[in-house]
């Protein structure tokens, strides 16, 4: 397995973690979502280290890792808002 294949696997894994994180967020399992987000941040950092070896243009793969991590950060934020205010969902203001 070469570096590009390894990074591709990490990117795919962050996508799967994101799906698991959403499932856990729907049951309001904050600790599970925190753990998933922490794992994604570690993977993001490893992906950046791999890219520092100048093994080719990996920007698209890195972008996917950042996107998946950002989505999970947003999910965590929304989950904290919903649970701390005892709301059933995030309601957007119409103003």
ROBAKOL-964064 format. One record per residue: residue number from 0; residue in three letters; x negated, y, z of N, C-alpha, C in turn. Coordinates in steps of 0.001 Angstrom, whole numbers, always signed. Each point is the difference from the previous one (the first is absolute). Last residue first. Example, Ala and Ser with C-alpha at 12.3 -4.5 7.8 and 13.67 -1.06 7.14 Angstrom:
% residues 2
1,Ser,-12850,-2250,+7080,-820,+1190,+60,+770,+1090,+730 $
0,Ala,-290,-5720,-70,+890,+1190,+0,-900,+1200,+0 $
This chain:
% residues 95
94,Unk,+36341,+35784,+10604,-347,+1414,-174,-1364,+161,-567 $
93,Unk,+2253,-4137,+1357,+451,+450,-1320,-327,+1458,-244 $
92,Unk,-2570,-4010,+3062,+848,+1187,+72,+394,+419,-1419 $
91,Unk,-1175,-5102,+1578,-569,+1197,-593,+995,+1142,+66 $
90,Unk,-828,-4560,+3117,+980,+736,-808,-640,+1265,-500 $
89,Unk,-1459,-5135,+1987,-470,+1352,-259,+1025,+677,-889 $
88,Unk,+1647,-3902,+3366,-800,+189,-1219,-501,+1437,-63 $
87,Unk,+2253,-1699,+3831,+103,-1229,-783,-857,+76,-1248 $
86,Unk,-1119,+2588,+4748,+840,+70,-1200,+38,-1349,-688 $
85,Unk,-2441,+1752,+4124,+1100,-974,+74,+981,+119,-1159 $
84,Unk,-4365,+2252,+886,+1235,+794,+52,+1244,-880,+84 $
83,Unk,-4406,-1857,-305,-98,+973,+1090,+1247,+861,+136 $
82,Unk,-430,-3275,-3515,+103,-636,+1311,-62,+1006,+1145 $
81,Unk,-432,+1540,-4508,+1294,-648,+183,+123,-582,+1407 $
80,Unk,-4145,+1929,-1290,+1066,+1002,+83,+1351,-634,+311 $
79,Unk,-3649,-2862,-778,-150,+689,+1282,+1090,+1049,+167 $
78,Unk,-201,-2165,-4112,+429,-941,+1035,-100,+642,+1383 $
77,Unk,-1652,+2376,-3707,+1457,-32,-5,+539,-924,+1083 $
76,Unk,-4674,+134,-583,+489,+1310,+434,+1528,-1,+102 $
75,Unk,-2065,-3775,-1850,-252,+72,+1435,+547,+1304,+569 $
74,Unk,+144,-520,-4630,+950,-917,+633,-149,+55,+1516 $
73,Unk,-3119,+2357,-2560,+1310,+650,-50,+1072,-847,+676 $
72,Unk,-4261,-1878,-478,-69,+1119,+949,+1337,+732,+57 $
71,Unk,-463,-3335,-3207,+168,-592,+1324,-114,+1072,+1089 $
70,Unk,-734,+1302,-4445,+1396,-412,+145,+245,-577,+1390 $
69,Unk,-4421,+1067,-1180,+799,+1211,+213,+1473,-350,+198 $
68,Unk,-2942,-3476,-1177,-251,+450,+1372,+842,+1231,+323 $
67,Unk,+125,-1650,-4396,+634,-958,+907,-172,+430,+1455 $
66,Unk,-2218,+2561,-3264,+1454,+145,-123,+723,-924,+968 $
65,Unk,-4697,-360,-354,+384,+1247,+661,+1508,+197,-28 $
64,Unk,-1705,-3656,-2356,-217,-213,+1438,+430,+1246,+770 $
63,Unk,+69,+282,-4664,+1073,-873,+475,-136,-260,+1502 $
62,Unk,-3409,+2402,-2168,+1211,+809,+72,+1166,-821,+541 $
61,Unk,-4055,-2155,-958,-78,+779,+1236,+1252,+852,+193 $
60,Unk,-384,-2358,-4009,+194,-934,+1112,-52,+734,+1332 $
59,Unk,-907,+2471,-3842,+1401,-420,-2,+285,-938,+1157 $
58,Unk,-4506,+1462,-698,+881,+1044,+498,+1466,-416,+43 $
57,Unk,-4454,-2119,-1268,+1011,-668,+814,+1045,+985,+514 $
56,Unk,-4326,-696,-3618,+1101,+914,+259,+1112,-742,+734 $
55,Unk,-5101,-1637,+619,+887,+270,-1123,+1114,+935,+425 $
54,Unk,-3320,-1402,+3044,+194,-1223,-788,+958,+215,-1168 $
53,Unk,-2326,+2652,+4035,-9,+373,-1421,+153,-1232,-904 $
52,Unk,+103,+458,+4970,-1054,-773,-657,-66,+263,-1501 $
51,Unk,+3376,+1804,+2953,-1266,+719,+145,-1165,-739,-637 $
50,Unk,+4417,-1886,+351,-122,+944,-1101,-1309,+775,+63 $
49,Unk,+1088,-2906,+3532,-271,-783,-1212,-214,+945,-1178 $
48,Unk,+1340,+1940,+4016,-1387,-468,+90,-381,-799,-1242 $
47,Unk,+4465,+1365,+437,-866,+1153,-266,-1473,-392,+51 $
46,Unk,+3151,-3221,+1204,+84,+254,-1441,-876,+1183,-392 $
45,Unk,+487,-973,+4563,-836,-1018,-663,-10,+233,-1507 $
44,Unk,+2870,+2704,+2515,-1395,+340,+286,-969,-981,-653 $
43,Unk,+4629,-881,-291,-331,+1205,-764,-1463,+375,+189 $
42,Unk,+1700,-3475,+2628,-176,-436,-1392,-369,+1188,-883 $
41,Unk,+1109,+956,+4439,-1273,-736,-46,-295,-440,-1433 $
40,Unk,+4145,+1956,+768,-1051,+1008,+103,-1377,-654,-48 $
39,Unk,+3779,-2795,+119,-102,+673,-1295,-1098,+1064,+16 $
38,Unk,+1033,-2184,+4035,-635,-933,-929,-197,+653,-1366 $
37,Unk,+2433,+2390,+3205,-1417,-83,+386,-777,-910,-942 $
36,Unk,+4672,+220,-524,-636,+1243,-430,-1492,-12,+339 $
35,Unk,+2542,-3574,+1567,-93,-65,-1459,-690,+1253,-538 $
34,Unk,+968,-127,+4583,-1038,-975,-336,-221,-108,-1498 $
33,Unk,+3535,+2701,+1556,-1286,+591,+382,-1151,-928,-383 $
32,Unk,+4342,-1645,-532,-294,+1004,-1030,-1333,+684,+297 $
31,Unk,+1628,-3009,+3200,-380,-725,-1218,-384,+982,-1100 $
30,Unk,+1679,+1802,+3992,-1327,-586,+216,-482,-755,-1234 $
29,Unk,+4425,+1853,+70,-1044,+1017,-125,-1390,-615,+141 $
28,Unk,+4869,-1723,-1411,-1130,-607,+700,-1220,+916,-163 $
27,Unk,+4817,+147,-1775,-561,+982,+943,-1092,-588,+893 $
26,Unk,+2404,-1844,-3914,+379,-558,+1305,-535,+860,+1140 $
25,Unk,-962,+1191,-4426,+1461,-113,+7,+508,-618,+1291 $
24,Unk,-4667,+330,-815,+575,+1307,+316,+1525,-81,+41 $
23,Unk,-2471,-3780,-1382,-124,+202,+1450,+614,+1333,+414 $
22,Unk,-152,-965,-4585,+878,-971,+657,-30,+183,+1521 $
21,Unk,-2976,+2550,-2520,+1375,+482,-199,+981,-950,+683 $
20,Unk,-4498,-1302,-31,+205,+1167,+856,+1405,+559,-109 $
19,Unk,-1371,-3477,-2890,+208,-503,+1357,+279,+1156,+958 $
18,Unk,-1132,+1131,-4360,+1316,-645,+4,+328,-544,+1391 $
17,Unk,-4278,+1819,-640,+1023,+1035,-67,+1399,-581,+34 $
16,Unk,-3686,-2893,-309,+115,+559,+1353,+1076,+1079,+41 $
15,Unk,-1063,-1739,-4177,+743,-983,+790,+177,+470,+1436 $
14,Unk,-2654,+2645,-2783,+1379,+25,-483,+880,-963,+783 $
13,Unk,-4596,-17,+798,+612,+1187,+606,+1448,+162,-476 $
12,Unk,-2534,-3486,-1891,+314,-283,+1397,+636,+1207,+675 $
11,Unk,-1649,+409,-4402,+1219,-810,+23,+450,-265,+1434 $
10,Unk,-4101,+2157,-528,+1091,+884,-431,+1325,-763,+43 $
9,Unk,-3878,-2443,+854,+298,+896,+1116,+1165,+932,-340 $
8,Unk,-1636,-2798,-3400,+704,-776,+1027,+373,+858,+1196 $
7,Unk,-2657,+1928,-3341,+1349,-245,-518,+846,-788,+992 $
6,Unk,-4549,+608,+934,+750,+1238,+228,+1437,-137,-510 $
5,Unk,-2863,-3586,-841,+197,+135,+1441,+839,+1237,+309 $
4,Unk,-1381,-672,-4415,+1037,-969,+360,+332,+98,+1490 $
3,Unk,-3521,+2630,-1587,+1263,+483,-556,+1145,-952,+356 $
2,Unk,-4452,-1183,+1213,+522,+1101,+802,+1350,+504,-500 $
1,Unk,-1153,-5097,-1120,-792,+1228,-41,+708,+1107,+788 $
0,Unk,-169,-5685,+141,+851,+1169,+0,-901,+1239,+0 $
